[in-house]
Amino acid sequence: MMTSMKYMFLFALICLCSCKNQKVSEQTDTKDSIEVEDKFILPAIPAMLTTPEQRSNYLAKHYWDNFDFADTSYIHRREITEQAWVDYIDLLKYVTLPTAQISLKEFMIKAASKEKKVFMYFTELADKYFYDPNSPMRNEEFYIPVLQAMIATPILSKTEKIRPQARLELANKNRVGTPAINFTYTLLSGAKGTLHGLSAKYTLLFFNNPGCHACEEYIRKIKGSAMINKLITDKKMKVLAIYTDEELDEWKRHLKEFPQEWINGYDKSATIKTKNIYDLKAIPTLYLLDKRKRVLLKDANLPDVEIYFQEVKE
C-alpha cells in the first residue's frame, strides 16, 4: 500500500488530468490550434477506473497518447516537453517496476516510429535524468528499457548504437536481486580476500577514492550513522572499502581516516577498473549486499541504506 505522502503527487496529477480533459472535451473544434500546441494534453482516464492503482496504471500506459511525436518544434519547447517528461518520471514511481519499464519501452518505440530528431531528443532527456550521476532522478532500471529501445530501433546506425550497447552491458551487471560480481582485494599487509569470502548478514561495499571531497564526506557520514554502527557492533554488517586506482601512496596517506573495524583494501590487479565489472562512473559508490552477496541496493547513497534498514525493522 502506498502511504498518504506518496499519493500526494499522484493524486494531484490525476486530478489535473481529469480537469484538463474535461475542459478540452467541452471545447469546440474551432479552438485556436496554437493554444492547444502550447500545452501538454494528458489523456482522459475512464471513469470506471476508480482505485489509485488502476488510474495510475492507465495513466502510465497512455500518458503520451495526445503527444505528436512527428512535430519537431517540440524539441525547442522544453517548458512543455521536459516538464511533461519530469512529471512522467514521477508518475512511474507509483506503478510496479515491470509496468514502468513496459511504459518506457513502448514510449520510446512510439517516438522512434515517427521522427528521429524527436526520438534523439527524448534519449537525451533519458541520459540527463536516468544516467547522469548528478541527477536526483537517476534510475538505472528506468534507463535500461530506453537503452534496449535504442539498440532495437532501425533508425539508429551501428555506430550510433555503440554507446547504448556499452551502457546496457554495464547496467545489466550487478542488478538488484542478482549476485554481485566477485573480486579479490588486497589489504595494506599484503593479505588478500574476496568479496564472496566475507561472512556477514549484510555487506556495505564502498568504492572510494581517498582524498576526494565527496569520499571524505561519505566516510564521515557513514562513521556517524548510528544505524550502520549498530549493525557493525551487532556483527550483522561488514563494511568493505575498496580503492580501484593505482596511486597506492595516496591511498596509504588516507588510511587513518577509515575506522579500524572496516575492511579497507585496494584492487591490486585493477580488474574492477579494466574489465568494468562495476559501474564506477560516479565515486563514491555504495552497494548493499545480503548474506549471499545478492545486490539489495545498487549505486545507492547513505539515506537509501538507512531507509532500507528502517523498513526492514518495521
C-alpha positions as CSV (number, residue, x, y, z in Angstrom):
1,M,0.0,0.0,0.0
2,M,1.2,3.5,-0.8
3,T,1.4,6.0,2.1
4,S,-0.6,9.2,2.0
5,M,2.5,11.2,1.3
6,K,3.4,9.1,-1.7
7,Y,-0.2,9.6,-3.0
8,M,0.1,13.4,-3.0
9,F,1.8,13.8,-6.4
10,L,-0.2,11.0,-8.0
11,F,-3.5,12.5,-6.7
12,A,-2.6,15.9,-7.9
13,L,-1.6,14.6,-11.4
14,I,-4.8,12.5,-11.7
15,C,-6.9,15.5,-10.7
16,L,-5.1,17.7,-13.2
17,C,-5.6,15.0,-15.8
18,S,-9.3,14.8,-15.2
19,C,-9.8,18.6,-15.0
20,K,-7.8,19.4,-18.1
21,N,-9.5,16.7,-20.2
22,Q,-13.0,17.7,-19.0
23,K,-12.1,21.2,-20.2
24,V,-10.8,20.0,-23.5
25,S,-13.9,17.9,-24.2
26,E,-16.1,21.0,-23.7
27,Q,-14.1,23.0,-26.3
28,T,-15.2,23.2,-29.9
29,D,-13.3,22.2,-32.9
30,T,-12.6,25.9,-33.7
31,K,-10.3,26.3,-30.8
32,D,-7.1,28.1,-31.7
33,S,-4.6,25.4,-32.6
34,I,-1.6,27.4,-31.3
35,E,-3.1,27.3,-27.8
36,V,-3.5,23.6,-28.0
37,E,0.1,23.1,-29.1
38,D,1.3,25.2,-26.2
39,K,0.0,22.7,-23.7
40,F,0.8,19.1,-22.9
41,I,-2.6,17.4,-23.1
42,L,-3.0,14.5,-20.6
43,P,-5.2,11.5,-21.5
44,A,-8.7,11.2,-20.1
45,I,-8.9,8.4,-17.5
46,P,-12.0,6.3,-17.9
47,A,-14.5,6.9,-15.1
48,M,-14.8,3.1,-14.5
49,L,-11.2,3.1,-13.1
50,T,-11.7,4.2,-9.6
51,T,-8.7,3.0,-7.5
52,P,-5.4,4.9,-7.4
53,E,-3.6,1.8,-8.7
54,Q,-6.0,1.4,-11.7
55,R,-5.8,5.1,-12.6
56,S,-2.0,5.4,-12.2
57,N,-1.5,2.2,-14.4
58,Y,-3.8,3.6,-17.1
59,L,-2.0,7.0,-17.0
60,A,1.4,5.3,-17.2
61,K,0.3,3.4,-20.3
62,H,-1.5,6.3,-22.0
63,Y,0.4,9.3,-20.8
64,W,1.8,10.2,-24.3
65,D,-1.3,9.4,-26.3
66,N,-2.0,13.0,-27.2
67,F,1.6,14.0,-28.0
68,D,2.6,14.5,-31.6
69,F,6.0,12.7,-31.9
70,A,6.3,13.9,-35.5
71,D,6.3,17.5,-34.6
72,T,10.0,18.6,-34.3
73,S,9.0,22.0,-32.9
74,Y,8.6,20.4,-29.5
75,I,12.3,19.9,-29.3
76,H,12.6,23.6,-28.8
77,R,9.8,23.8,-26.3
78,R,11.4,22.4,-23.2
79,E,9.0,24.2,-20.9
80,I,6.4,21.8,-22.4
81,T,8.2,18.6,-23.2
82,E,10.8,18.5,-20.4
83,Q,8.2,19.3,-17.8
84,A,6.0,16.6,-19.2
85,W,8.9,14.2,-19.0
86,V,9.7,15.0,-15.4
87,D,6.0,14.5,-14.4
88,Y,6.0,11.2,-16.3
89,I,9.1,10.0,-14.4
90,D,7.4,10.9,-11.1
91,L,4.3,9.0,-12.2
92,L,6.3,5.9,-12.9
93,K,7.4,5.7,-9.3
94,Y,3.8,4.9,-8.3
95,V,3.4,1.8,-10.5
96,T,5.2,-1.5,-10.4
97,L,8.7,-1.7,-12.0
98,P,7.5,-4.0,-14.8
99,T,4.7,-1.6,-15.6
100,A,7.1,1.3,-15.6
101,Q,9.6,-0.5,-17.8
102,I,6.9,-1.5,-20.3
103,S,5.6,2.0,-20.4
104,L,9.1,3.4,-21.1
105,K,9.9,0.9,-23.8
106,E,6.5,1.5,-25.6
107,F,7.0,5.2,-25.3
108,M,10.5,5.0,-26.9
109,I,9.2,2.7,-29.7
110,K,6.4,5.1,-30.5
111,A,8.9,8.0,-30.6
112,A,11.3,6.1,-32.9
113,S,8.4,5.3,-35.3
114,K,7.7,9.0,-36.1
115,E,10.7,11.3,-36.2
116,K,14.4,10.6,-35.4
117,K,15.1,14.1,-34.1
118,V,12.3,13.8,-31.5
119,F,13.5,10.3,-30.6
120,M,17.0,11.6,-30.1
121,Y,15.7,14.5,-28.0
122,F,14.0,12.1,-25.6
123,T,17.0,9.8,-25.4
124,E,19.0,12.9,-24.3
125,L,16.4,13.6,-21.6
126,A,16.7,10.0,-20.5
127,D,20.5,10.4,-20.3
128,K,20.1,13.6,-18.3
129,Y,17.6,12.2,-15.8
130,F,18.3,8.5,-15.6
131,Y,22.1,8.2,-16.3
132,D,23.8,11.4,-15.2
133,P,25.4,10.7,-11.8
134,N,24.4,14.2,-10.5
135,S,20.7,13.7,-11.3
136,P,18.5,13.2,-8.3
137,M,16.2,11.1,-10.5
138,R,19.0,8.8,-11.6
139,N,17.4,5.4,-12.1
140,E,19.2,2.6,-13.9
141,E,16.1,0.3,-14.0
142,F,14.2,3.0,-15.9
143,Y,17.2,3.6,-18.1
144,I,17.5,0.0,-19.3
145,P,14.3,-0.1,-21.4
146,V,15.4,3.2,-23.1
147,L,18.8,1.6,-24.0
148,Q,17.0,-1.5,-25.2
149,A,14.8,0.6,-27.5
150,M,17.8,2.5,-28.8
151,I,19.6,-0.8,-29.7
152,A,16.5,-2.3,-31.3
153,T,15.3,0.6,-33.4
154,P,16.3,0.6,-37.1
155,I,16.6,4.4,-37.2
156,L,19.9,4.4,-35.5
157,S,23.1,3.3,-37.3
158,K,25.5,0.7,-35.9
159,T,27.8,3.5,-34.9
160,E,25.1,5.3,-33.0
161,K,24.3,2.1,-31.1
162,I,27.8,1.6,-29.8
163,R,27.4,3.8,-26.7
164,P,23.9,2.5,-25.7
165,Q,25.1,-1.1,-26.1
166,A,28.1,-0.5,-23.8
167,R,25.9,1.2,-21.3
168,L,23.3,-1.6,-21.4
169,E,26.0,-4.2,-20.8
170,L,27.3,-2.3,-17.8
171,A,23.8,-1.6,-16.5
172,N,23.0,-5.4,-16.6
173,K,25.9,-6.1,-14.3
174,N,25.2,-6.3,-10.5
175,R,21.5,-5.5,-10.9
176,V,19.3,-5.6,-7.8
177,G,18.4,-9.2,-6.9
178,T,21.4,-10.7,-8.7
179,P,24.7,-11.8,-7.1
180,A,27.4,-9.1,-7.0
181,I,30.4,-9.9,-9.2
182,N,33.2,-11.4,-7.1
183,F,36.6,-9.8,-7.0
184,T,39.9,-10.1,-5.0
185,Y,41.1,-7.2,-2.8
186,T,44.4,-6.7,-1.1
187,L,45.0,-5.2,2.4
188,L,47.8,-2.9,3.5
189,S,49.5,-6.0,5.0
190,G,49.5,-7.7,1.6
191,A,46.9,-10.2,2.7
192,K,44.2,-11.0,0.2
193,G,40.5,-11.6,0.4
194,T,37.4,-11.9,-1.8
195,L,34.1,-10.2,-1.7
196,H,32.2,-13.5,-1.7
197,G,34.6,-14.8,1.0
198,L,33.2,-12.3,3.5
199,S,30.9,-13.8,6.1
200,A,28.2,-11.3,7.1
201,K,24.5,-10.9,7.1
202,Y,25.0,-7.7,5.2
203,T,28.0,-6.2,3.3
204,L,28.2,-2.5,2.6
205,L,30.5,-2.2,-0.4
206,F,32.1,1.2,-0.6
207,F,34.1,2.1,-3.7
208,N,36.1,5.3,-2.9
209,N,38.9,7.4,-4.0
210,P,40.7,8.8,-0.8
211,G,41.3,12.5,-1.0
212,C,38.2,13.4,-3.0
213,H,35.9,15.7,-1.1
214,A,32.8,13.6,-1.7
215,C,34.5,10.5,-0.5
216,E,35.7,12.2,2.7
217,E,32.1,13.4,3.3
218,Y,30.8,9.8,2.7
219,I,33.3,8.4,5.2
220,R,32.3,11.0,7.8
221,K,28.6,10.3,7.3
222,I,28.9,6.5,7.4
223,K,31.1,6.8,10.5
224,G,28.4,9.0,12.1
225,S,25.5,6.7,11.2
226,A,24.0,5.2,14.4
227,M,22.2,2.6,12.4
228,I,25.3,1.4,10.5
229,N,27.4,1.4,13.6
230,K,24.8,-0.7,15.5
231,L,24.8,-3.2,12.6
232,I,28.6,-3.4,12.7
233,T,28.6,-3.7,16.5
234,D,26.0,-6.4,16.4
235,K,28.1,-8.4,13.9
236,K,25.4,-8.1,11.3
237,M,27.3,-5.9,8.8
238,K,30.8,-5.6,7.4
239,V,31.9,-2.5,5.5
240,L,34.3,-3.2,2.6
241,A,36.0,-0.1,1.4
242,I,37.7,-0.6,-2.0
243,Y,40.2,1.7,-3.8
244,T,40.3,0.9,-7.5
245,D,43.1,3.2,-8.8
246,E,46.9,2.8,-8.9
247,E,48.3,5.5,-6.7
248,L,48.8,3.5,-3.6
249,D,50.8,6.2,-1.8
250,E,47.8,8.4,-1.9
251,W,45.6,5.6,-0.6
252,K,48.0,4.9,2.3
253,R,48.1,8.6,3.3
254,H,44.4,8.5,3.9
255,L,44.1,5.1,5.7
256,K,43.8,6.8,9.1
257,E,40.5,8.4,8.0
258,F,38.9,4.9,7.9
259,P,37.5,3.2,11.0
260,Q,39.6,0.2,12.2
261,E,36.5,-2.0,12.1
262,W,36.1,-1.5,8.3
263,I,37.9,-3.7,5.8
264,N,40.0,-1.3,3.7
265,G,41.5,-2.8,0.6
266,Y,42.6,-2.0,-2.9
267,D,42.3,-3.7,-6.3
268,K,45.9,-4.8,-6.9
269,S,45.1,-6.5,-10.2
270,A,43.0,-3.5,-11.4
271,T,40.3,-6.0,-12.5
272,I,37.4,-3.8,-11.4
273,K,38.5,-0.9,-13.5
274,T,40.0,-2.5,-16.6
275,K,37.2,-5.1,-17.0
276,N,34.4,-2.8,-16.0
277,I,32.8,-5.3,-13.7
278,Y,31.3,-2.5,-11.6
279,D,29.8,0.8,-12.9
280,L,32.0,3.4,-11.3
281,K,31.1,6.5,-13.3
282,A,30.5,8.2,-10.0
283,I,32.8,7.9,-7.0
284,P,32.0,7.3,-4.2
285,T,29.6,4.5,-4.9
286,L,27.7,2.3,-2.3
287,Y,26.3,-1.2,-2.8
288,L,24.4,-3.1,-0.2
289,L,24.6,-6.9,-0.3
290,D,22.8,-9.6,1.6
291,K,24.3,-12.8,3.1
292,R,24.6,-14.5,-0.2
293,K,26.1,-11.4,-1.8
294,R,23.0,-10.6,-3.8
295,V,22.6,-6.9,-4.5
296,L,19.9,-5.2,-2.3
297,L,20.8,-1.7,-3.3
298,K,23.0,-0.6,-6.2
299,D,24.8,2.7,-6.6
300,A,23.0,3.9,-3.5
301,N,23.6,6.8,-1.1
302,L,23.6,6.6,2.7
303,P,20.0,7.7,3.2
304,D,18.9,4.9,0.8
305,V,20.8,2.4,3.0
306,E,19.3,3.8,6.2
307,I,15.8,3.8,4.8
308,Y,16.2,0.2,3.7
309,F,17.1,-1.0,7.2
310,Q,14.4,1.2,8.8
311,E,11.8,-0.5,6.5
312,V,13.3,-4.0,7.4
313,K,13.0,-3.1,11.1
314,E,9.3,-2.0,10.7
